[in-house]
Amino acid sequence: MSDPERWISVAGGAAITAFGLRRRSLGGLALSALGAAIVWRGASGHCHVYEALGVSSAPDDDGGHVSVRYGRGIRVERSITIGLPAPEVYSFFRNLENLPRFLSHLHSVTVIDAKRSHWVTKGPAGSKAAWDAEIINEAANELIAWRSVGNSQIDNAGSIHFKAAAGNRGTDVRVVLRYDPPAGKLGAAVTMLMGEDPDHQIREDLRSLKMLLETREIATTDGQSSGAPARSRFREALSHLVR
Amino acid sequence: MKAVCWFGKTDVRVETVPDPKILNPHDAIVRVTLTAICGSDLHLYDGYIPTMMAGDILGHEFMGEVVELGSEVKNLKVGDRVIVPFPICCGRCWFCTNGLWSACDNTNPNAWMVEEMNGFSGAGLYGYSHLYGGYAGGQAELVRVPFADVNPLKIPESLPDEKVLFLTDIFPTGWFAADNCDIKPGDIVAVWGCGPVGLFAQKSAWMMGASRVIGIDRFPERLKLARDACKSETINYEQIEDVHDLLKTMTGGRGPDACIDAVGMEAHGHGAGAIYDRVKQAMRIELDRATVLRQVLYCCRKGGTVSIPGVYGGLIDKIPFGAAFAKGLTLKMGQAHVQRYIRDLLGRIERDEIDPSFLITHRVRLDDAPEMYRTFRDKEDGCIKVVMKP
């Protein structure tokens, strides 16, 4: 970690701790614990989150099909079990135009040819980012790997793996994603605290994929009745709380 | 429509709110004909469950008539009379298809919050905070019912609302608590709490073949109901020195074969442990008052089973886990898998093996909800169970 980042950690963590303690609630307690962890991270120069995400200055020996340069970017890996046979999950995903149905930050995917497609996302604060991607490796019912090509605004690469789950539970779906966010590592770390946490996002997107494939709908309460006039959604309230 | 809304600690109001809409293809809208206040609603009323928001509609025990169906609901028709289980389940995931309904993977839109707290999230629940999905509850004139193709149970016209309403929660919850005890002929079952779940647990324990059932509480009207309606022996813990000693004496020194904690996080109790919990809970350092949990672990016989239908919500101090380990106890707990039991239990009601309406003490209108929450919380006026007609 760099020195400015360490100082930002100490100051930001202290602020979150103070805010959390003021709230005198379980959420506040959790927040203050988070704040304390960030203070420690700044003071020690060691970040468990970076460690968990695989962000490091050391060369990466993953050897996968990645386009993001070694030692740069953020790596996220998550898995989920979906109660359908691997060929069904694979073919749903391989039809790339299905992706915006469960990837909440994706606006659209347009297939150009067998390998290439055009992706448009919804970024933070209403911004948009777009790039072309190409499939660089695929094995029917097992694996799809892709990377961004050309002059993309977000360099990224990823793979999704499909494997029969033990005990006839369907398919273990594992996603590995690497990307270089617009403002580098520090930008992503700050973005994460603002509620645009890439690891959280992948977990939520995989959960949506599971819901869509297992139940043909994604659970929601958006638009339901409430006694609060002009009520803001809870997640928005929560992100204000973190800010 | 009118609905009972939560606005803060001990602040519950009847408000006019927009009618619910179909939001997903497996939804239905149900016109509520009867709803109840649950003991676990009191944890919300007293502000012990985090992530409630002003305006949230309360209530998870409700039944009514189907008035609208989503495009994918084929097994119900408008006009059907149904009870609706309190856990919202998809009926398709590994947990639902293996009988672990309340652990459903696919119905909590806010599962990530529970994952942060507990590692994993179970099913969404009606009117029980945003941790459990923030679904609008059924203490209202109308309610949206997700996955209406798997959750509601049709009720024969011959059975009145009051006999079947408690299939939504407290009867199957009490039954689940007794089922978790794996009761064998000759077993002695002790039940802490003679509120609705405790009373149903006692009835269920008898139906499963227990040889003796002991109910423990401090409110005379609840103990009387345990004796009269459930034929249980009773202990008023305020009138004796020590529950453990008395239970030991009553059971030939062995202790009960199974102990059920039908009280949960807001135990009253007395003595040093109870004061310790009260102080910590008031300071919000600890969410739960664990007097009963400590007692069940301490009182249960060696190799016995402790079953916990009472709700706990967070971290708890001073649990005699050494006693649980030393005696080799089996611990079973959790939200009841209501959908696993309701067909069987409906059959038992139809055959007159049980009439669950025995514990209703208050029949009121939805408008009376704010007053009834207070009455129920303070155990005034002999209040054991409140049902409300919208």
Chai-1 contact restraints between the chains, C-beta under 6 A:
chainA,res_idxA,chainB,res_idxB,connection_type,confidence,min_distance_angstrom,max_distance_angstrom,comment,restraint_id
A,R24,B,R284,contact,1.0,0.0,6.0,A-B,restraint_1
A,S25,B,P50,contact,1.0,0.0,6.0,A-B,restraint_2
A,L26,B,P50,contact,1.0,0.0,6.0,A-B,restraint_3
A,G27,B,P50,contact,1.0,0.0,6.0,A-B,restraint_4
A,G83,B,W94,contact,1.0,0.0,6.0,A-B,restraint_5
A,R169,B,W94,contact,1.0,0.0,6.0,A-B,restraint_6
A,M211,B,N106,contact,1.0,0.0,6.0,A-B,restraint_7
A,E214,B,R92,contact,1.0,0.0,6.0,A-B,restraint_8
A,E214,B,C93,contact,1.0,0.0,6.0,A-B,restraint_9
A,E214,B,N106,contact,1.0,0.0,6.0,A-B,restraint_10
A,T215,B,C90,contact,1.0,0.0,6.0,A-B,restraint_11
A,T215,B,R92,contact,1.0,0.0,6.0,A-B,restraint_12
A,T215,B,N106,contact,1.0,0.0,6.0,A-B,restraint_13
A,E217,B,N24,contact,1.0,0.0,6.0,A-B,restraint_14
A,E217,B,P25,contact,1.0,0.0,6.0,A-B,restraint_15
A,A219,B,T107,contact,1.0,0.0,6.0,A-B,restraint_16
A,A219,B,P109,contact,1.0,0.0,6.0,A-B,restraint_17
A,T220,B,L23,contact,1.0,0.0,6.0,A-B,restraint_18
A,T220,B,P109,contact,1.0,0.0,6.0,A-B,restraint_19
A,T221,B,P109,contact,1.0,0.0,6.0,A-B,restraint_20
A,T221,B,G134,contact,1.0,0.0,6.0,A-B,restraint_21
A,T221,B,Y135,contact,1.0,0.0,6.0,A-B,restraint_22
A,G223,B,L23,contact,1.0,0.0,6.0,A-B,restraint_23
A,Q224,B,A136,contact,1.0,0.0,6.0,A-B,restraint_24
A,S225,B,V17,contact,1.0,0.0,6.0,A-B,restraint_25
A,S225,B,P18,contact,1.0,0.0,6.0,A-B,restraint_26
A,S225,B,P20,contact,1.0,0.0,6.0,A-B,restraint_27
A,S225,B,A136,contact,1.0,0.0,6.0,A-B,restraint_28
A,S226,B,G55,contact,1.0,0.0,6.0,A-B,restraint_29
A,G227,B,C5,contact,1.0,0.0,6.0,A-B,restraint_30
A,G227,B,E15,contact,1.0,0.0,6.0,A-B,restraint_31
A,G227,B,V17,contact,1.0,0.0,6.0,A-B,restraint_32
A,G227,B,G55,contact,1.0,0.0,6.0,A-B,restraint_33
A,A228,B,A54,contact,1.0,0.0,6.0,A-B,restraint_34
A,A228,B,G55,contact,1.0,0.0,6.0,A-B,restraint_35
A,R231,B,G55,contact,1.0,0.0,6.0,A-B,restraint_36
A,F234,B,H130,contact,1.0,0.0,6.0,A-B,restraint_37
A,F234,B,G134,contact,1.0,0.0,6.0,A-B,restraint_38
